[in-house]
């Protein structure tokens, strides 16, 4: 372990000891590679639980929004399959009403569509058709583009659009009306992930991965401890792969994605042409919002602490995961935990995250 990693390592060891989370993995790096990768704690608080290792696989939760859905949206824009200013009415027949006629894909990405943030649809609904109908018929919570409310529901719709756009592009090779498995969100992202990394990064991980997975919550709804099974209930009701959640992966896999982001911003066409990436990472003009397209951006009150560059981009996940990228400094920080084990009521990570990121910037920033 490099000596300069010790301040952040100490914070993480203390956090495990204080039961902020059972397990944590961190990777710090630049576009040229990882500079520090370490694991802390054990998979659960049981004294005989296996130790966390750099190979531990975590439920990435809402990191799915940037790693998978936003990346696929960029590629769909570049391929001409969707446009940022396409009205949702072009793609979603259920999206009707004068109050929402001007809502676009850009609004979904910026969390400014007017949709509420979350509703427990899993209690009554399953599958795409039921979710799409319910979300499209919700009354809007605010006039579109007047503010930003972080919305799982908007990203659920975005994934449906990306699947339809891919299926439309493939239609000439399909029997009319046939299901196109290659257009699914999971399959589209699998092709991207396979190019980026050989480390685990996928939706619906196989059972063979479960011994490496950090358990999340003892879920009262499903009546079991969730291990290698998506924590987010709405994603579970959608089959485990959705626009807002569902990805599983290691810190090294997320680090590989972060390096691809840094290299794309710096001029290489990896995730998208650099100009498209730069469009997606610039903070928008929605009042009082820190959101770019898919990504969040740095505020002094963010989970990334106070020392990253103002242009930094990142995201967090409900299960206790985060990714922050200071592209001006050529620095990324992946922090994965299972803070929802054994219950989501543990919010101690809120104090841990900013301290870890400040310690990393002080130690690793050039």
C-alpha positions, 0 to 999 in steps of 0.5 A, a space after each residue: 500500500 503506497 504511503 500516501 494512501 494511509 490517510 484515506 485508508 485510516 478513514 475507511 478502517 475507522 468507518 468499518 470499525 464504527 459499523 458505517 458499512 461492513 465492506 469497502 473497496 477503493 480505487 484511485 487512478 488516472 487515465 493511465 491506470 490505477 494508482 491504489 486499489 484496496 479493500 477493507 472490512 468483511 462482507 458482513 458484520 458477522 465475526 466469521 464473514 469472509 474478508 472483503 478483497 479487491 475482487 469483491 463485487 458490489 451492487 452498484 445501484 445508481 452508478 448504473 445511471 452514468 456507467 450504463 444508461 448515460 453511456 448508451 445514450 451518448 452512443 445512441 446520439 452519436 449513431 443518430 438513433 436518438 436526439 437529445 431534443 427528441 420529444 418523448 411523444 416520439 418514443 412513448 405513445 403513452 406520454 400524452 398531455 399539454 403539460 408534457 408535450 415539450 419534454 425531451 430526452 435531454 430533460 430526462 438526462 438532466 432530471 428536469 422532466 417534471 417527473 417525481 423522483 420515486 414511487 414503489 411501483 414494485 408493490 403492484 406492477 411488473 415488467 416494462 408495459 406496466 411500468 411505462 403506462 404508470 409512469 407516463 400517466 403520472 401528473 408532473 410534479 413541476 413545470 419541465 425545466 423549471 427545476 431538477 428533481 433527481 428521478 429514478 422514473 425518468 431513467 427508467 423511461 430513458 432505458 425503454 427509449 434506448 431499447 426501442 431506438 436500438 431495435 428500430 436500427 436493427 429492424 431490417 434484419 428481424 422478422 416483423 414483430 419479433 423480440 430483439 434481444 440484442 437491443 435490450 439495455 443489458 445486452 447493449 451495455 454488455 458489448 460496451 463493458 466487454 470492450 472496457 474491462 475483463 473485470 466483472 461489470 454486468 446486470 443480473 450476475 450469474 450465481 457463480 459470482 455470489 460468493 464474491 458479492 457483498 450482501 446488501 439488505 435483509 429485504 422484508 419484501 422478498 423475505 431474504 438477504 440479498 446477495 448478487 440480487 439487485 437491491 432496488 425493488 423497482 429494478 427487481 420488478 423490471 427483471 434486474 436490468 433497468 435504466 436507474 439501477 441493476 449493475 454489479 461490479 468491482 472497484 477495478 471494473 468501475 475504475 476501467 470505466 473511469 479511465 475511459 471517461 478521462 481518456 474520452 474527455 482528453 481527446 480519444 474516441 472511446 465511449 463517444 467522440 470527445 465533443 459528445 462527452 464534453 456536452 454531457 459533462 457540462 452543468 446545465 442551466 436548470 435553476 439551482 441544479 448541479 446536474 449535467 446530462 446523466 452526471 452530477 457535478 461538484 459542489 462543496 456540499 457534495 459527497 466528493 468533499 471540498 477539494 476536487 475541481 469545480 468541473 468534477 463529475 460523479 454520481 452516488 448509489 443508494 447501496 453505498 457506492 460512488 464514482 467521482 472524476 476530477 478530469 482537470 487533475 486526471 484523477 478518479 476515485 471509486 468507493 464501493 461499500 455495502 452500507 445498506 447491510 443489514 439495513 438501509 437505515 444506516 446513513 453513517 456513510 454520508 460523513 465518511 465519503 467527503 472525508 475520504 475524497 478530501 484525503 485522496 485529493 490531498 495525497 494523490 493530486 499532482 
